[in-house]
Amino acid sequence: MDQIDRLWLTNPTLAYADWQTREAAGADRRPFAARSILQHQAMFEHFRRYLLSTDVTLATFGADHIDAFWQTPESAGYSSATKMRYLKLLDRLCRHLVAVGVRQANPAEKLVRDGRWPQDDPLPIFLPEDADARLQAYVQPRAGDELVHLRSRAIVAFFLGIGVTVAEGRAAQVADLQPAATPPYLRVPAHGARDTRTVHLAPFSVPILAAWLARRATLPIAGDLVFSLKSSGTPITEISLGRIVRAALVAIEFEAEDMGPRILRNTFCRRQLLAGQPSEAVSKLLGLASSRTCDRIAATIEAT
């Protein structure tokens, strides 16, 4: 292996970026678009961090590690189409690693060959209008709120009233959340393939988020995250966010297959569509590159 190829073992992130820029191309051998390269880099980083957490390298992971990757909290909800995109990325990557002598075999080859692109996407799960209204009422601040209850309702209102992803919610900074502005908004910084965007807060979310920021300012919390793990300043875990959202949905007597933050993001999307916003505009609010997700949710309105 030459010095560049050894980077796959010493600095995989740099090696992948270099490979994408110089050589990587799609099935038609045309170079990937700049936006696709950013998306692929984000996917590679997600998989690389998983390997790092299991003490496995790009040279040693196998098909069993790919199967285990789907069971991680961040990947458990991936659709069949998303999993297939990951498999195709790993197949391209491993073919290259075999060619340059970093790997002996390609564990993704058979998985891609046996896999199939889904013919139909699963129906998106969202709160019906009546359940959405009940949850909006549930998250309002109350006199004498204990800290844990105030924070939990603020977290639910954050996802229900802004429609951000879990990763964006975990990374949100106090300076970017402005419930006292006219109109109130959250600035979502650029990350991965998503550009910086500004999302106006739904009116129902403003009182609880303002109350939380006021209470937070009195606490000895390190760092600048809107929601962090106790006083340490570290991001709140995805598992904790899922438990908080599930508890709120149980409290309003709503049950579904998905009881996590994703259902709140879908509900935010559907609420904007019900208000008459076009799919393209709502997709931009969600930070999506295409309107496919919004079109699928819009179809549920048309069906009704």
C-alpha positions as CSV (number, residue, x, y, z in Angstrom):
1,M,0.0,0.0,0.0
2,D,1.2,3.5,-0.7
3,Q,0.9,6.4,1.7
4,I,-2.6,7.5,0.4
5,D,-3.9,3.9,0.8
6,R,-2.6,3.7,4.3
7,L,-4.8,6.6,5.2
8,W,-7.7,4.2,5.2
9,L,-6.3,2.8,8.4
10,T,-4.9,5.9,10.0
11,N,-7.3,8.6,9.0
12,P,-10.4,7.1,7.3
13,T,-12.3,10.4,7.1
14,L,-9.5,12.0,5.1
15,A,-9.0,9.0,2.9
16,Y,-12.7,8.8,2.1
17,A,-12.9,12.5,1.2
18,D,-9.8,12.2,-1.0
19,W,-11.2,9.1,-2.7
20,Q,-14.6,10.7,-3.3
21,T,-13.0,13.8,-4.8
22,R,-10.6,11.9,-7.1
23,E,-12.2,8.6,-8.1
24,A,-15.7,7.7,-6.8
25,A,-18.5,7.6,-9.3
26,G,-21.9,6.0,-9.8
27,A,-23.0,3.0,-11.7
28,D,-22.9,5.0,-15.0
29,R,-19.3,6.0,-14.1
30,R,-20.2,9.6,-14.0
31,P,-18.8,11.5,-11.0
32,F,-21.2,12.1,-8.1
33,A,-22.7,15.6,-7.7
34,A,-21.3,17.8,-4.9
35,R,-24.5,17.3,-2.9
36,S,-24.3,13.6,-3.2
37,I,-20.7,13.6,-2.1
38,L,-21.7,15.4,1.0
39,Q,-24.5,12.9,1.7
40,H,-22.1,10.0,1.1
41,Q,-19.5,11.4,3.4
42,A,-22.1,11.8,6.2
43,M,-23.2,8.2,5.7
44,F,-19.6,7.0,5.7
45,E,-19.0,9.0,9.0
46,H,-22.0,7.4,10.6
47,F,-20.8,3.9,9.7
48,R,-17.2,4.7,10.7
49,R,-18.2,5.9,14.1
50,Y,-20.2,2.7,14.6
51,L,-17.1,0.7,13.7
52,L,-15.0,2.8,16.1
53,S,-17.5,2.0,18.9
54,T,-17.1,-1.7,18.3
55,D,-13.3,-1.6,18.0
56,V,-13.4,-2.8,14.4
57,T,-11.6,-1.2,11.4
58,L,-12.4,-0.7,7.8
59,A,-10.0,-3.6,7.1
60,T,-11.7,-6.1,9.4
61,F,-15.4,-5.5,9.5
62,G,-17.6,-8.2,8.1
63,A,-21.2,-8.8,7.0
64,D,-22.1,-9.5,10.7
65,H,-21.1,-5.9,11.6
66,I,-23.2,-4.5,8.8
67,D,-26.2,-6.5,10.2
68,A,-25.5,-5.2,13.7
69,F,-25.3,-1.7,12.4
70,W,-29.0,-1.8,11.5
71,Q,-29.8,-2.5,15.2
72,T,-28.1,0.6,16.6
73,P,-30.4,3.4,17.9
74,E,-29.7,5.8,15.1
75,S,-30.1,3.1,12.3
76,A,-33.0,1.1,13.7
77,G,-35.6,3.2,11.9
78,Y,-34.0,3.1,8.5
79,S,-36.3,2.3,5.6
80,S,-35.4,-0.5,3.2
81,A,-34.4,2.1,0.7
82,T,-32.0,3.8,3.1
83,K,-30.4,0.5,4.0
84,M,-30.0,-0.3,0.3
85,R,-28.2,3.0,-0.2
86,Y,-25.8,2.2,2.6
87,L,-25.2,-1.2,1.1
88,K,-24.4,0.2,-2.3
89,L,-22.0,2.7,-0.7
90,L,-20.3,0.0,1.3
91,D,-20.1,-2.2,-1.8
92,R,-18.3,0.6,-3.7
93,L,-16.1,1.3,-0.8
94,C,-15.1,-2.3,-0.2
95,R,-14.4,-3.0,-3.9
96,H,-11.9,-0.1,-3.7
97,L,-10.4,-1.3,-0.5
98,V,-9.8,-4.7,-2.0
99,A,-8.3,-3.2,-5.1
100,V,-5.7,-1.2,-3.1
101,G,-4.9,-4.0,-0.7
102,V,-6.6,-2.7,2.5
103,R,-9.1,-5.6,2.5
104,Q,-9.1,-9.2,1.4
105,A,-12.8,-9.5,0.7
106,N,-16.0,-7.4,0.1
107,P,-18.6,-8.3,2.8
108,A,-21.2,-6.0,1.2
109,E,-21.2,-7.7,-2.2
110,K,-23.6,-10.6,-1.4
111,L,-25.8,-8.3,0.7
112,V,-26.2,-5.9,-2.3
113,R,-26.8,-8.8,-4.7
114,D,-29.4,-10.4,-2.4
115,G,-31.1,-7.0,-1.6
116,R,-33.9,-5.4,-3.5
117,W,-35.0,-1.8,-3.8
118,P,-38.4,-1.6,-2.1
119,Q,-41.3,-1.2,-4.6
120,D,-43.4,0.8,-2.1
121,D,-42.3,3.0,0.8
122,P,-44.0,2.3,4.1
123,L,-46.7,4.7,5.0
124,P,-45.4,7.6,7.1
125,I,-46.7,7.6,10.7
126,F,-48.0,10.9,12.1
127,L,-50.5,12.3,14.7
128,P,-54.0,12.8,13.5
129,E,-55.3,16.4,13.9
130,D,-57.1,15.6,17.2
131,A,-54.1,13.9,18.7
132,D,-51.9,16.8,17.5
133,A,-54.2,19.2,19.3
134,R,-54.1,17.1,22.5
135,L,-50.3,17.0,22.5
136,Q,-50.1,20.8,21.8
137,A,-52.2,21.3,24.9
138,Y,-50.2,18.8,26.9
139,V,-46.9,20.7,26.4
140,Q,-48.1,24.0,27.7
141,P,-46.2,25.2,30.9
142,R,-47.9,24.9,34.2
143,A,-47.5,26.7,37.5
144,G,-45.1,25.1,39.9
145,D,-43.6,22.9,37.2
146,E,-40.8,20.6,38.4
147,L,-37.6,20.9,36.4
148,V,-37.8,17.4,34.8
149,H,-41.4,17.9,33.7
150,L,-40.8,21.4,32.3
151,R,-37.8,20.1,30.3
152,S,-39.7,17.1,29.0
153,R,-42.6,19.1,27.7
154,A,-40.2,21.6,26.2
155,I,-38.4,18.7,24.3
156,V,-41.7,17.4,23.0
157,A,-42.8,20.9,21.9
158,F,-39.4,21.5,20.3
159,F,-39.8,18.5,17.9
160,L,-43.6,19.0,17.4
161,G,-43.3,22.7,16.8
162,I,-40.2,22.9,14.7
163,G,-39.9,19.6,12.9
164,V,-36.1,19.1,13.3
165,T,-34.4,15.8,13.2
166,V,-33.1,14.1,16.3
167,A,-29.5,15.0,15.5
168,E,-30.5,18.6,15.0
169,G,-32.4,18.7,18.2
170,R,-29.5,17.2,20.2
171,A,-27.1,19.8,18.7
172,A,-29.4,22.9,19.0
173,Q,-27.7,25.9,20.7
174,V,-29.4,28.3,23.0
175,A,-28.3,31.3,20.9
176,D,-30.1,29.8,17.8
177,L,-33.4,29.4,19.6
178,Q,-35.3,32.8,19.8
179,P,-38.8,32.4,21.1
180,A,-39.0,36.2,21.9
181,A,-38.2,37.3,18.4
182,T,-40.8,38.5,15.9
183,P,-41.6,36.0,14.6
184,P,-40.0,33.4,17.0
185,Y,-37.5,31.1,15.2
186,L,-34.8,28.5,15.4
187,R,-31.7,28.8,13.3
188,V,-30.5,25.3,12.2
189,P,-26.8,25.5,11.2
190,A,-25.6,23.7,8.0
191,H,-24.5,20.1,8.5
192,G,-23.8,17.3,6.1
193,A,-25.7,17.9,2.9
194,R,-28.2,20.3,4.6
195,D,-27.8,24.1,4.3
196,T,-28.4,26.5,7.1
197,R,-32.1,27.2,7.5
198,T,-34.5,29.2,9.7
199,V,-37.7,27.6,11.0
200,H,-40.4,29.7,12.6
201,L,-41.7,28.2,15.8
202,A,-45.3,27.0,15.9
203,P,-47.3,29.4,18.2
204,F,-48.2,26.6,20.7
205,S,-44.4,25.9,21.3
206,V,-43.4,29.4,22.2
207,P,-44.6,29.6,25.9
208,I,-43.0,26.3,26.9
209,L,-39.7,26.9,25.1
210,A,-39.5,30.5,26.6
211,A,-40.2,29.0,30.0
212,W,-37.6,26.4,29.6
213,L,-34.9,28.9,28.5
214,A,-35.7,31.1,31.4
215,R,-35.4,28.2,33.9
216,R,-32.3,26.9,32.1
217,A,-30.6,30.3,32.6
218,T,-30.8,29.8,36.4
219,L,-29.2,26.4,36.3
220,P,-25.5,25.5,36.5
221,I,-25.5,23.8,33.1
222,A,-22.2,23.7,31.2
223,G,-22.1,24.4,27.5
224,D,-24.6,26.1,25.2
225,L,-26.9,23.2,24.2
226,V,-30.7,23.8,24.5
227,F,-31.1,20.4,26.0
228,S,-28.3,18.6,27.7
229,L,-27.7,15.7,30.0
230,K,-28.1,17.1,33.5
231,S,-25.5,19.7,34.3
232,S,-22.6,18.1,32.3
233,G,-23.5,19.9,29.1
234,T,-23.2,16.7,27.0
235,P,-26.0,16.1,24.5
236,I,-29.1,14.3,25.7
237,T,-29.1,10.7,24.3
238,E,-31.4,9.5,21.6
239,I,-32.8,6.8,23.9
240,S,-33.7,9.5,26.5
241,L,-35.4,11.6,23.8
242,G,-37.4,8.5,22.7
243,R,-38.5,7.8,26.2
244,I,-39.6,11.4,26.8
245,V,-41.7,11.5,23.5
246,R,-43.2,8.1,24.2
247,A,-44.3,9.1,27.7
248,A,-46.0,12.3,26.3
249,L,-47.8,10.2,23.7
250,V,-49.0,7.7,26.3
251,A,-50.2,10.6,28.5
252,I,-52.5,11.8,25.7
253,E,-53.6,8.2,25.0
254,F,-52.1,7.8,21.6
255,E,-50.4,4.6,20.4
256,A,-48.5,3.8,17.1
257,E,-45.7,1.6,15.9
258,D,-43.4,4.6,16.0
259,M,-43.6,6.5,19.3
260,G,-40.4,8.6,19.0
261,P,-39.4,12.1,17.7
262,R,-39.8,11.0,14.0
263,I,-43.6,10.9,14.4
264,L,-43.5,14.5,15.7
265,R,-41.4,15.6,12.7
266,N,-43.9,13.9,10.3
267,T,-46.7,15.6,12.2
268,F,-45.1,19.0,11.8
269,C,-44.7,18.3,8.1
270,R,-48.4,17.4,7.7
271,R,-49.5,20.4,9.7
272,Q,-47.7,22.7,7.3
273,L,-49.3,20.9,4.3
274,L,-52.7,21.1,5.8
275,A,-52.2,24.9,6.2
276,G,-51.7,25.0,2.4
277,Q,-47.9,25.2,2.1
278,P,-46.5,23.4,-1.0
279,S,-44.4,20.3,-0.6
280,E,-41.3,22.1,-1.9
281,A,-41.5,24.8,0.7
282,V,-42.2,22.4,3.5
283,S,-39.2,20.2,2.3
284,K,-37.0,23.3,2.7
285,L,-38.3,23.8,6.3
286,L,-37.3,20.2,7.0
287,G,-33.9,20.6,5.4
288,L,-34.7,17.9,2.7
289,A,-33.1,18.0,-0.7
290,S,-36.2,16.6,-2.4
291,S,-40.0,16.8,-1.8
292,R,-40.4,13.0,-1.8
293,T,-41.1,12.7,2.0
294,C,-43.6,15.6,1.9
295,D,-45.3,14.2,-1.2
296,R,-45.8,10.9,0.6
297,I,-47.3,12.7,3.6
298,A,-49.4,14.9,1.3
299,A,-50.8,11.8,-0.2
300,T,-52.3,10.9,3.2
301,I,-54.2,14.2,3.1
302,E,-55.5,13.6,-0.4
303,A,-56.6,10.1,0.6
304,T,-58.5,11.5,3.5
